[in-house]
Amino acid sequence: MTRHRLTNRRAHETQTLTFDGRRFSLGVGRFDDGSPAEVFVNAPKAGSGYDALARDAGILLSLALQSGADISTISRALTREGDSAPASLLGAIVDAIERATQ
């Protein structure tokens, strides 16, 4: 797959995400068509295990999106609880991006 280059200037929005009783900072950069292109996630305590997991989730999501993966396809592939709630931080991040895209 070819990775899509991002423009130097692009739309970007931030929001707070809560998962597992913890608050995370979520930033989403967008392609010119408005679809998500890059994801930045940070936990409140820098250097913690949750912070490393959050940052790595953002990196992997960014690579997938820039390689042509669709956010709704990613969402359907992730593990869900019986009530369709996300079972992981990654699922919560994807859900928040989907809500902001609609």
C-alpha positions as CSV (number, residue, x, y, z in Angstrom):
1,M,0.0,0.0,0.0
2,T,1.0,3.6,-0.6
3,R,1.0,6.0,2.3
4,H,-0.9,9.2,1.5
5,R,1.1,12.4,2.2
6,L,-0.5,15.0,4.3
7,T,-0.5,18.6,3.4
8,N,1.6,21.0,5.6
9,R,-1.5,22.7,6.8
10,R,-4.6,20.7,7.6
11,A,-7.7,20.8,9.8
12,H,-7.1,19.6,13.4
13,E,-9.4,19.3,16.3
14,T,-8.9,18.2,19.9
15,Q,-11.2,16.7,22.5
16,T,-11.1,15.0,25.9
17,L,-11.8,11.2,25.9
18,T,-12.6,9.2,29.0
19,F,-11.9,5.5,29.1
20,D,-11.5,3.1,32.1
21,G,-11.9,6.1,34.5
22,R,-9.0,7.9,32.9
23,R,-9.1,11.1,30.8
24,F,-7.1,11.3,27.6
25,S,-6.3,14.1,25.2
26,L,-7.3,13.2,21.6
27,G,-6.2,15.2,18.6
28,V,-7.3,14.4,15.0
29,G,-5.8,15.9,11.9
30,R,-7.8,15.6,8.7
31,F,-7.2,15.1,5.0
32,D,-8.6,17.8,2.6
33,D,-11.8,15.8,2.2
34,G,-12.4,15.9,6.0
35,S,-11.7,12.3,6.7
36,P,-9.3,11.5,9.6
37,A,-5.7,11.3,8.7
38,E,-3.6,11.4,11.9
39,V,-4.3,10.8,15.5
40,F,-2.5,12.0,18.6
41,V,-3.4,10.6,22.1
42,N,-1.9,11.4,25.5
43,A,-2.7,10.2,29.0
44,P,-2.7,12.7,31.9
45,K,0.5,11.2,33.4
46,A,3.4,11.4,30.9
47,G,5.6,8.4,30.9
48,S,3.0,6.1,32.3
49,G,2.0,2.7,30.7
50,Y,-1.3,4.2,29.6
51,D,0.5,7.1,28.0
52,A,2.7,4.8,26.0
53,L,-0.3,2.7,25.0
54,A,-2.3,5.8,24.0
55,R,0.5,7.3,21.9
56,D,1.2,4.0,20.2
57,A,-2.5,3.6,19.4
58,G,-2.5,7.0,17.8
59,I,0.6,6.2,15.7
60,L,-0.9,2.9,14.4
61,L,-4.2,4.5,13.6
62,S,-2.4,7.3,11.7
63,L,-0.4,4.8,9.7
64,A,-3.6,2.8,8.9
65,L,-5.6,5.8,7.9
66,Q,-2.8,7.2,5.7
67,S,-2.5,3.8,4.0
68,G,-6.1,3.8,3.0
69,A,-7.9,2.1,5.9
70,D,-11.4,3.5,6.6
71,I,-12.2,4.5,10.2
72,S,-15.6,2.6,10.1
73,T,-13.8,-0.6,8.9
74,I,-11.3,-0.3,11.8
75,S,-14.2,0.2,14.2
76,R,-16.0,-2.9,13.1
77,A,-12.8,-5.0,13.4
78,L,-12.2,-4.1,17.1
79,T,-13.3,-6.0,20.1
80,R,-16.6,-4.9,21.7
81,E,-18.5,-5.6,24.9
82,G,-21.9,-7.2,24.9
83,D,-23.5,-3.7,24.8
84,S,-21.3,-2.7,21.8
85,A,-19.1,-0.5,24.0
86,P,-15.4,-0.5,23.2
87,A,-13.5,-3.1,25.1
88,S,-10.2,-1.2,24.8
89,L,-8.7,2.2,24.7
90,L,-8.2,1.8,20.9
91,G,-11.9,1.2,20.5
92,A,-12.8,4.2,22.5
93,I,-10.4,6.4,20.4
94,V,-11.9,5.1,17.2
95,D,-15.5,5.6,18.5
96,A,-14.6,9.3,19.4
97,I,-13.2,9.9,15.9
98,E,-16.3,8.4,14.3
99,R,-18.6,10.6,16.3
100,A,-16.6,13.7,15.4
101,T,-16.6,12.7,11.7
102,Q,-20.4,12.3,11.4
